[in-house]
Amino acid sequence: MNIRIVTDTTCDLPASIVEKHDITVVPLYINQGDKSYLDGVNLTREEFYRLLPSFRPAPSTATPSTDVFAQTWNRLADAGAQAILSIHISEKLSATVNAARVAAEQFTRIPVTVLDSSQLSLGMGFIVEKAAELATLGHKMEDILASL
């Protein structure tokens, strides 16, 4: 079964790992005043940290919409995915995983499993990378979930 792995930009995986394992990364929004940026798309980490001292008020983040998840999963299904494992930032830190859960309930094209990583940053990244490695090796969803 062709299982694809989806995550969000809070996983902080290097681009080389994302590319190597063909992981799909959904960007969160970074809001600063009246401006909104897509994390890693139109605001790089380097730019963010360079600008951070001048941000008044402090920036905030926003969750991708359920439509963004559905569009992402549709693209993967169009490309041949037969199932999706969508792994996201801890629900204690963000509403992202809950938005993904709502989207998954409405998405009927292929099975989507949403996993709360209970992590942030590379803690989540290591989980995502392991899932992608197992998916590449052809493991079944239940085996991947048991391993994580």
N, C-alpha and C positions, 0 to 999 in steps of 0.2 A: 504494500500500500504506500502510495506517495503522500507522506505526512510532511506538511510545511510548518515551520516555526515562525511565529510572529511575536514581537515584543515592542517595547516603547523606548524612547530615547533615554530614559533614566537608567538603562542597563549599563551604559558607559563601556560597551564592548568596542575595541578598536575596529576600524573599518576593515582591516585585513581579516579578522575573524568573521565579521558579518558577511563579507564577500566569500570567504572560503566555504562557509556552511550555508550560503544562500538564505540567510536570515532576513526576514522582512521587519523593518523598524518603523513604527508609527511615531511621528513626532508629537510631543506635547507642545503646548503654547507657552511662551514666556511673555508676560504682559508687563510693560513699563510705561506708566503714565497712560497716554492715549494710543500707544503703539503696541502691536501684538506681533510676535515673531514665532515662526515655527522652529523649534529647537533643532539645531543642526542643519537646517535647510537655508533659512535666510538670516540666521544668527549662529555663528560658529561658537564653540566653547571658548576659543581664544578671544574672540570679540566680546563675548559675554563677560569674561573675567577682566578684560582690559577696561570695559565700560562700567563694571560693577561699582567701583568707588564713587562714580558720579551719578548713579541712579538715585533720584529723589522723587517719590518715595521708593522704598525697596521694591524690587520686582516680585511678581507673583507668577504662579503657573496656572494653567487651565487644562482640563482634560479634553482629549479628542472626543468628538461627538460619536454617537452610535452609527451615524451615516458614514463617518470616516472608516470605522472598523468594517462595516458591511462592504464599502467600496474596495477596501484592501483585500478582504477575503474573496470578493467576486473576481478580482484580478488574479488571485492565486488559483481559484477554481478554473478560470479561463485558461490558465497556463498548465493545467493538468493535476493540480492538487486534489487528492481524494479525501483528505482530512486536514484539519488545522489544529495546532496546539498554540494557544495565544497566552503568553506568560507576561505578567505585568507587575508593576510596583505594588508594594504592600498596600492593602486597603486602609491600613492605619495611617498612611501618609498621603494618599491620593484617592480620588474617586475613579481613576482610570480603569481599574479592574472591574468595577461595578458597571461602568459604561460598556465595557467589553462583554460582560455577562448579559446585560440587557440586549445588546446587539446579537449575541449568540442565540438567545431565545427566539429572536425573530428571523434568524438566518436559517434557511431550510435547504439550501443548495447542496451542501456537503456538511458532514459533522464538524462542529467547532467545539473544542474543549478549552475552557478558560481556567487558568491557574493563577492564583494569588501566590506570588513568589515569597511573600512575607519578608521581602528584602528590598534593598535599594542599591544602586550603583553596581559595583563589580560583584557583590554578593548575589545579586540577581543575574548579572552577566554570566557568572559561572554556571548557574542553573540553566540559562538559555543555551549556552554553548554545549553543555552535556546533552540536553534534549536534542539539539541539532545534530550532534555526533551520532546519537542513537537512531534518530530518524534516517540519517544518511545510510546507516548500516542496515536499514530495513526493519527495525524493531516495530512491534505493534504498539498502538497508543497505550494500552494498559501496562505494557512492559516499561515504556518510557516513564509513565507516571509513577510506577512502583519504584523505579530507579531514582527518580528525583526526590 
